């Protein structure tokens, strides 16, 4: 017992000793978090702004909680701090700038539990005036100077712009409040330089006013490029040109100097102090444009001249005769320069060459070539030459036409007697346009011109007899002296139905019960024919069938009194005209055996009646004879 008390005492003393740590769980909850901007969400530049984060936390103990605060601006973290204070968390923006504008949020993290406030937008307006400084006030052509543009007190991502006489010459993007630009001037005289800047705050931007203006004086360097051309006047194609590019200077050193001589975009020659080039003049619509360019460090000077050159002869044109040619037919190609400089050239000096790979043509007079057209399209070009000048024509594509084949003739849709009939004429081959003519015997019915691939040559005719259709023929022509005549039209003509008639078998007077009945419908016209039989009073047909004959019957195998009534039939063919027959009244008579049975019964009844009456009269007579006999016997007695 004493030992137990000693152990208990020891444990209690160690549990409550001042140096020990009690690991009790701390219970808490984040009830609310909010963010505010002071003194206002809209402030001017230079205002001291406070972003206040207020958090309400409920906890079960007295021990302070470790709180991690994070401030976000436009979704990016700008500040983080851990504290155990329960006071409001403050994020200070002393002398706020435009770059401080944005949407702010506050997030708190306590032992893994997090909560984020709603966003508040801060808008700061007003930018400082930019300040421009130059390291030189006087420079020479091509000399470099340094310009420094400052935006006092501004922060963030800034675009700086430098201007020369109100024209933007450079742009710099930096993350500081100043930018440096190296400027050079190609024109002499006074240049007014100023700058401006823009603060970029996605998705907005804010532009400052213009800076102070600084004047720079640019002095000319006494060095000038010289461009000389010989000859200078009345230059024709083929003339030899000599071009010289040099510099003229009195005092300035030509060290590090480079010269470039060019014509248009073609560099002809280059050197240090003097370059030259010799070439044959070629005519151009805008003339020959030469440039002598001097480069010395950053200094660039140019001298230009435009030299008009008279055309010695024009580019040839290639034409074909006739304008349209059929396969394997003769054709002539002519290559000719329409104009030439008669003071320098005679027409006979011009020579022409035809290029036609795979289809050489015969050469006749100067520039005239003859041959036969191919069966497919072919490209030809020609070249004119004189005094070393060579010019090419544009490509001429010869597309030989194809003669039309014998036309085929057919009926478009259906041929119905008494209605307009469309006749189609078409050929399997032949170049468009094609003229189709419809003939009836020896007379033309009309002509149609087909110019598009899907266009049809249709003719509308009318006939009074089916055999008239065989008199039609088609003629096709697309350039021959005489057209091609096709075969005669062979087609079936549908004659509309007429004269519908309904007849019956057996004869009407012989129709009786338990016999059969045939309703025969006949018409005049072209089969196949669709027949329908009706009973008067019933809208639905008794039967419908299609036949390749102009008649058809419908049979009742066994009839009765119920089949008595009026009947008719209807018929139609491909002409789609419905014809109706006459009505036939059918009366079904009594069957023969029924008549015989009734007669036999009647005869039997009569016989029985005769026997009955005979017996009756006989019995009456017997009674009278007996009475008479009794009377006689009584008298005798």
VEXVORO-904437 format. One line per 5 residues: number of its first residue (from 1); their letters; for each residue x, y, z of C-alpha. Coordinates in steps of 0.5 Angstrom, whole numbers, plus 2048, in hexadecimal, padded with zeros to 3 digits. Layout:
BEGIN
NUM	a	X:Y:Z | ...
***
This chain:
BEGIN
1	xxxxx	800:800:800 | 806:805:802 | 809:803:7FB | 803:805:7F7 | 802:80C:7FB
6	xxxxx	809:80D:7F9 | 808:80C:7F2 | 802:810:7F1 | 805:816:7F5 | 80B:815:7F0
11	xxxxx	807:815:7EA | 802:81B:7EC | 809:81F:7EE | 80B:81E:7E7 | 805:820:7E3
16	xxxxx	804:826:7E7 | 80B:829:7E6 | 80C:830:7E4 | 811:82E:7DE | 80C:828:7DB
21	xxxxx	808:829:7D4 | 801:827:7D4 | 7FF:825:7CD | 7F7:827:7CD | 7F4:827:7C6
26	xxxxx	7F2:82F:7C5 | 7EB:82F:7C2 | 7E9:835:7BD | 7E5:838:7B7 | 7E6:83E:7B2
31	xxxxx	7E0:841:7B2 | 7E1:847:7AE | 7E6:84A:7A9 | 7E5:851:7A6 | 7EA:856:7A2
36	xxxxx	7E9:85E:7A2 | 7ED:863:79F | 7EF:86A:7A2 | 7ED:86F:7A2 | 7EA:86D:79B
41	xxxxx	7EA:869:795 | 7EB:86F:791 | 7F1:873:792 | 7F6:878:78F | 7FD:877:78E
46	xxxxx	801:878:795 | 7FB:876:799 | 7FD:871:79F | 7F9:86B:79E | 7F8:865:7A3
51	xxxxx	7F5:85F:7A1 | 7F2:85C:7A8 | 7F0:854:7A9 | 7EB:853:7AE | 7EA:84C:7B1
56	xxxxx	7E6:849:7B6 | 7E8:843:7B9 | 7E5:83F:7BF | 7E9:83A:7C3 | 7E8:836:7C9
61	xxxxx	7EF:838:7CD | 7F3:83E:7CF | 7F9:83C:7CB | 7FA:841:7C5 | 7FA:83E:7BE
66	xxxxx	7FF:83E:7B9 | 7FC:842:7B3 | 7FF:842:7AC | 7FC:848:7A8 | 7FD:848:7A0
71	xxxxx	7FB:84F:79C | 7FA:84E:795 | 7FA:853:78F | 7F6:851:789 | 7F7:84A:78B
76	xxxxx	7FE:84A:78C | 802:84A:793 | 804:851:795 | 805:850:79D | 805:84A:7A2
81	xxxxx	806:84A:7AA | 805:846:7B0 | 803:849:7B6 | 800:846:7BD | 7FC:84D:7BE
86	xxxxx	7F5:84D:7BD | 7F5:855:7BB | 7F3:857:7B4 | 7F8:855:7AF | 7FB:85B:7AB
91	xxxxx	7FE:85C:7A4 | 801:863:7A3 | 801:866:79C | 805:86D:79E | 804:872:799
96	xxxxx	800:86E:794 | 802:86E:78D | 7FE:86C:786 | 802:865:786 | 7FE:863:78D
101	xxxxx	7F7:863:78A | 7F4:85C:78A | 7F0:857:78D | 7F2:855:794 | 7F0:84F:798
106	xxxxx	7F2:84D:79F | 7F3:845:7A1 | 7F4:843:7A8 | 7F7:83C:7AA | 7F7:839:7B1
111	xxxxx	7F9:832:7B2 | 7F7:830:7AB | 7F0:833:7AB | 7F0:839:7A6 | 7EB:83E:7A4
116	xxxxx	7EB:844:79F | 7E8:84A:79F | 7E4:84E:799 | 7E8:852:794 | 7E8:85A:795
121	xxxxx	7EB:85E:78F | 7EF:864:790 | 7F0:869:78B | 7F6:86E:78B | 7F5:874:786
126	xxxxx	7FB:879:784 | 802:878:781 | 808:87C:782 | 80A:880:77C | 810:87D:779
131	xxxxx	817:880:779 | 81C:880:773 | 823:881:773 | 828:880:76D | 830:880:76E
136	xxxxx	831:884:768 | 82E:88A:765 | 832:88A:75E | 834:884:75A | 836:883:753
141	xxxxx	832:87F:74E | 832:877:750 | 835:879:757 | 832:875:75D | 82F:879:763
146	xxxxx	82C:876:769 | 825:878:76B | 822:876:772 | 81B:877:774 | 819:876:77B
151	xxxxx	812:875:77E | 813:878:786 | 810:874:78B | 80D:86F:786 | 80D:867:787
156	xxxxx	80B:861:783 | 80B:85F:77C | 80D:866:778 | 80D:867:770 | 811:86D:76E
161	xxxxx	811:871:768 | 816:875:765 | 814:87A:75F | 818:87E:75A | 814:884:758
166	xxxxx	80D:881:75A | 80F:87A:756 | 810:874:75B | 817:871:759 | 818:86C:75F
171	xxxxx	814:868:764 | 817:865:76B | 813:861:770 | 816:860:777 | 814:85F:77E
176	xxxxx	817:865:781 | 816:86C:780 | 81B:86E:77B | 81D:86C:774 | 823:86E:770
181	xxxxx	823:86E:768 | 829:86F:763 | 827:874:75E | 82A:876:757 | 828:87B:752
186	xxxxx	828:87A:74A | 826:881:749 | 829:888:74B | 826:88E:74E | 823:88E:755
191	xxxxx	81F:888:758 | 81A:889:75E | 81A:883:762 | 815:881:768 | 813:87B:76B
196	xxxxx	80C:878:76E | 80B:871:772 | 805:86D:773 | 804:868:779 | 801:861:778
201	xxxxx	7FC:85E:77C | 7F9:859:779 | 7F4:859:776 | 7F4:861:776 | 7FA:866:775
206	xxxxx	7FB:86D:777 | 7FF:872:773 | 803:878:775 | 803:87F:773 | 809:881:76E
211	xxxxx	810:883:771 | 814:889:771 | 816:88A:76A | 81E:88B:768 | 821:88D:762
216	xxxxx	827:88A:75E | 82B:88D:759 | 82D:888:753 | 833:88B:74F | 835:888:748
221	xxxxx	83B:884:747 | 83E:887:741 | 83E:880:73D | 839:87F:737 | 838:879:732
226	xxxxx	839:87A:72B | 835:876:726 | 837:877:71E | 834:873:718 | 837:873:711
231	xxxxx	833:874:70C | 82E:878:70F | 829:87A:70A | 825:876:704 | 827:86F:707
236	xxxxx	824:869:703 | 824:862:705 | 82A:85F:704 | 82F:865:705 | 835:864:709
241	xxxxx	834:868:710 | 83A:86A:714 | 838:86C:71C | 83D:86F:721 | 83C:86F:728
246	xxxxx	840:874:72C | 841:879:732 | 842:880:732 | 846:883:739 | 84A:888:73B
251	xxxxx	84C:887:742 | 849:881:745 | 84D:87A:745 | 84A:875:740 | 84D:86F:745
256	xxxxx	847:86A:747 | 843:86C:740 | 840:867:73C | 83C:869:735 | 837:865:732
261	xxxxx	834:865:72B | 82E:862:729 | 828:862:724 | 821:861:727 | 822:85B:72C
266	xxxxx	828:859:729 | 82F:85A:72B | 834:85C:726 | 83A:85D:729 | 83D:85F:730
271	xxxxx	844:862:732 | 847:868:737 | 848:86E:733 | 846:86D:72C | 842:867:728
276	xxxxx	840:867:721 | 83C:862:71D | 83A:861:716 | 834:85E:713 | 82F:85D:70D
281	xxxxx	829:862:70E | 822:85E:70E | 81C:862:70E | 817:862:714 | 811:866:715
286	xxxxx	813:86A:71A | 81A:86B:717 | 821:868:71A | 821:86B:722 | 829:86B:724
291	xxxxx	82B:86D:72B | 832:86E:72E | 832:86D:735 | 837:86F:73A | 838:86C:741
296	xxxxx	83D:86E:746 | 83B:86C:74D | 834:86E:74F | 834:873:749 | 831:871:743
301	xxxxx	830:876:73D | 82D:874:736 | 82D:877:72F | 828:875:72A | 826:875:722
306	xxxxx	821:873:71E | 823:871:717 | 81D:871:711 | 81F:86B:70C | 81C:86B:706
311	xxxxx	819:864:704 | 81D:862:6FE | 817:85D:6FC | 810:85B:700 | 80F:854:703
316	xxxxx	80D:850:6FD | 805:84D:6FD | 804:846:6FB | 7FD:845:6F7 | 7F9:840:6F4
321	xxxxx	7F5:83F:6ED | 7F0:83D:6ED | 7EE:840:6F4 | 7EB:839:6F5 | 7EE:832:6F2
326	xxxxx	7EB:82B:6F2 | 7EF:825:6F4 | 7F4:823:6EE | 7F2:829:6EA | 7F7:82E:6E7
331	xxxxx	7F9:834:6EB | 7FE:83A:6EB | 802:83E:6F1 | 804:845:6F0 | 80A:848:6F4
336	xxxxx	80B:84F:6F4 | 80D:855:6F7 | 808:85B:6F6 | 80D:861:6F7 | 815:862:6F6
341	xxxxx	81A:868:6F6 | 81A:869:6EF | 820:86E:6F0 | 824:868:6F3 | 821:862:6F0
346	xxxxx	81E:85F:6E9 | 819:85A:6EA | 81C:855:6E6 | 822:855:6EB | 81C:852:6F0
351	xxxxx	81C:84A:6F0 | 817:846:6F3 | 818:83F:6F6 | 812:83B:6F8 | 812:836:6FE
356	xxxxx	80E:830:6FE | 810:82A:701 | 80E:824:6FE | 80A:827:6F8 | 80F:82B:6F4
361	xxxxx	80B:82F:6EE | 80E:831:6E7 | 811:838:6E7 | 80F:83C:6E1 | 80F:844:6E1
366	xxxxx	813:847:6E6 | 80F:846:6ED | 80A:841:6E9 | 809:83A:6EB | 804:835:6E8
371	xxxxx	802:82E:6EA | 7FC:82A:6EC | 7F9:82A:6F3 | 7FA:824:6F8 | 7F4:820:6FB
376	xxxxx	7F6:823:702 | 7F7:82A:704 | 7FE:82D:703 | 803:833:706 | 807:837:701
381	xxxxx	80B:83D:702 | 810:841:6FE | 816:845:6FE | 818:84C:6FA | 820:84E:6FA
386	xxxxx	824:853:6F7 | 82A:856:6F9 | 82B:852:6FF | 824:853:702 | 820:84E:703
391	xxxxx	818:84E:705 | 813:849:706 | 80C:849:704 | 806:846:709 | 804:83F:709
396	xxxxx	7FF:83E:704 | 7FB:837:706 | 7F8:834:6FF | 7F2:830:701 | 7EF:82C:6FB
401	xxxxx	7E8:82C:6FA | 7E5:825:6FA | 7E0:823:6F4 | 7D9:822:6F6 | 7D7:81A:6F6
406	xxxxx	7D1:818:6F2 | 7CB:81A:6F7 | 7C6:815:6FA | 7BF:816:6FB | 7BA:814:700
411	xxxxx	7B4:816:704 | 7B5:81A:70A | 7B0:817:70F | 7AA:814:70C | 7A6:814:705
416	xxxxx	79F:815:706 | 79A:816:700 | 797:81C:700 | 79C:820:705 | 7A2:824:704
421	xxxxx	7A8:81F:703 | 7AF:821:705 | 7B5:81F:700 | 7BC:81E:702 | 7C2:81F:6FE
426	xxxxx	7C9:81E:700 | 7D0:81C:6FE | 7D5:818:702 | 7DB:81C:700 | 7DC:823:6FD
431	xxxxx	7DE:82A:6FF | 7D9:82F:701 | 7D5:833:6FF | 7D1:82E:6FB | 7CB:82F:6F6
436	xxxxx	7C6:82A:6F6 | 7C1:82A:6F1 | 7BA:826:6F1 | 7B8:823:6EB | 7B1:820:6E9
441	xxxxx	7B2:81D:6E2 | 7B5:822:6DE | 7B2:828:6E2 | 7B6:82B:6E8 | 7B2:82C:6EF
446	xxxxx	7B7:831:6F2 | 7BE:832:6F4 | 7C1:832:6FB | 7C8:834:6FD | 7CC:831:703
451	xxxxx	7D1:835:706 | 7D2:832:70D | 7D4:82B:70F | 7CD:829:713 | 7C9:82D:70E
456	xxxxx	7C4:828:70A | 7C1:829:703 | 7BA:828:704 | 7B4:829:6FF | 7AD:828:700
461	xxxxx	7A8:825:6FB | 7A1:823:6FA | 79F:81D:6F6 | 798:81A:6F4 | 79A:813:6F2
466	xxxxx	79F:80F:6F5 | 7A3:80D:6EF | 7A5:815:6EE | 7AA:814:6F3 | 7AE:810:6EF
471	xxxxx	7AF:816:6EA | 7B4:81A:6EF | 7BB:81A:6EE | 7C1:81F:6F2 | 7C6:822:6EE
476	xxxxx	7CC:825:6F2 | 7D2:82A:6F0 | 7D7:82D:6F4 | 7DB:830:6EE | 7DB:82C:6E8
481	xxxxx	7D9:82E:6E1 | 7D3:829:6E2 | 7D0:826:6E8 | 7CF:81F:6EA | 7C9:81C:6E9
486	xxxxx	7C7:816:6EE | 7C2:810:6EE | 7BA:811:6EE | 7B7:811:6F4 | 7B4:80A:6F7
491	xxxxx	7B0:80B:6FD | 7A9:808:700 | 7A3:80D:700 | 79E:80C:705 | 797:80C:702
496	xxxxx	792:80F:708 | 78C:80A:709 | 785:80B:706 | 77F:807:706 | 77F:803:70C
501	xxxxx	77A:7FE:70C | 777:7F9:711 | 774:7F2:70F | 772:7EC:713 | 772:7E4:712
506	xxxxx	76E:7E0:712 | 768:7E4:70F | 764:7E9:714 | 75E:7E4:713 | 762:7DE:715
511	xxxxx	765:7E1:71C | 763:7DC:721 | 765:7DA:728 | 76B:7D6:729 | 76D:7D7:722
516	xxxxx	773:7DC:721 | 773:7E3:71E | 779:7E6:71A | 779:7EE:719 | 77D:7EF:713
521	xxxxx	780:7F6:712 | 783:7F8:70B | 786:7FF:709 | 789:802:703 | 790:805:704
526	xxxxx	798:803:705 | 799:7FD:70A | 79B:7FC:710 | 794:7FE:713 | 792:7FE:71A
531	xxxxx	78B:7FC:71B | 787:7FD:721 | 77F:7FA:722 | 77A:7FD:726 | 773:7FC:729
536	xxxxx	76F:802:729 | 76F:805:730 | 775:802:732 | 77B:807:732 | 780:801:732
541	xxxxx	782:7FD:72C | 780:7F6:72C | 787:7F4:729 | 78C:7F8:725 | 792:7F5:721
546	xxxxx	796:7F7:71B | 796:7F3:714 | 79A:7F4:70E | 794:7F3:70A | 78E:7F8:709
551	xxxxx	789:7F3:70D | 789:7F0:713 | 783:7EC:717 | 782:7EB:71E | 77E:7E5:720
556	xxxxx	779:7E3:726 | 77A:7DC:727 | 774:7DA:72A | 76E:7E0:72B | 768:7E0:72F
561	xxxxx	762:7E5:72F | 767:7EA:733 | 76B:7EB:72D | 765:7EE:729 | 766:7F6:727
566	xxxxx	769:7FB:723 | 771:7FA:721 | 776:7FE:71D | 77D:7FF:71B | 783:804:71B
571	xxxxx	789:804:717 | 790:808:716 | 797:807:713 | 79D:80B:712 | 799:811:710
576	xxxxx	796:811:716 | 78F:813:714 | 789:80F:717 | 784:80C:713 | 77D:809:716
581	xxxxx	779:804:713 | 771:803:713 | 76D:801:719 | 76B:7F9:718 | 765:7F7:71C
586	xxxxx	766:7F0:71F | 760:7EC:721 | 761:7E5:724 | 75C:7E0:723 | 75A:7DA:727
591	xxxxx	75D:7D4:726 | 75A:7CE:722 | 75A:7C9:727 | 756:7CE:72C | 751:7CF:726
596	xxxxx	750:7C7:725 | 750:7C6:72D | 74A:7CC:72D | 747:7C8:727 | 747:7C1:72A
601	xxxxx	745:7C4:731 | 73F:7C7:72E | 73D:7C1:72A | 73D:7BD:730 | 739:7C2:734
606	xxxxx	734:7C2:72E | 734:7BA:72E | 733:7B9:735 | 72D:7BE:734 | 72A:7BA:72F
611	xxxxx	72A:7B4:733 | 727:7B7:739 | 722:7BA:735 | 721:7B3:731 | 720:7B0:738
616	xxxxx	71C:7B5:73B | 717:7B4:735 | 717:7AD:735 | 715:7AD:73C | 70F:7B1:73B
621	xxxxx	70D:7AD:735 | 70D:7A7:73A | 709:7AA:73F | 703:7AC:73A | 703:7A5:737
626	xxxxx	702:7A1:73E | 6FD:7A6:73F | 6F9:7A4:739 | 6FA:79D:73A | 6F7:79E:741
631	xxxxx	6F1:7A1:73E | 6F0:79C:739 | 6F0:797:73E | 6EB:79A:742 | 6E6:79B:73D
636	xx	6E6:794:73B | 6E5:792:742
***
